[in-house]
Amino acid sequence: MVQIELFSYLRTVTEKFYLVKENERFANRVAIRRPASNKPEISKAL
C-alpha cells in the first residue's frame, strides 16, 4: 500500500516537473519572438 502511494506521488512530482519545463521552453520561444525593445529578456532566457 505504501509503495503505491509513493509511486503515485513520484509520478505527480515528475508530471509537474515536466509541465514546468514545457512552460519555460514556451516562455523562451515567446521571448525570442518579442520586439527588439525586450532584448535584455532574450539574453536572460538564453
KANOR-V691610 format. One record per pair of residues at least 4 apart in sequence whose C-alpha atoms are under 6 Angstrom apart, sorted by the first residue. I is the first residue (numbers start at 1). J is the second residue. D is the distance in whole Angstrom. If there is no record, write none. Layout:
i->[I | I]
j->[J | J]
d->[D | D]
This chain:
i->[28 | 31 | 32]
j->[45 | 42 | 42]
d->[6 | 6 | 6]
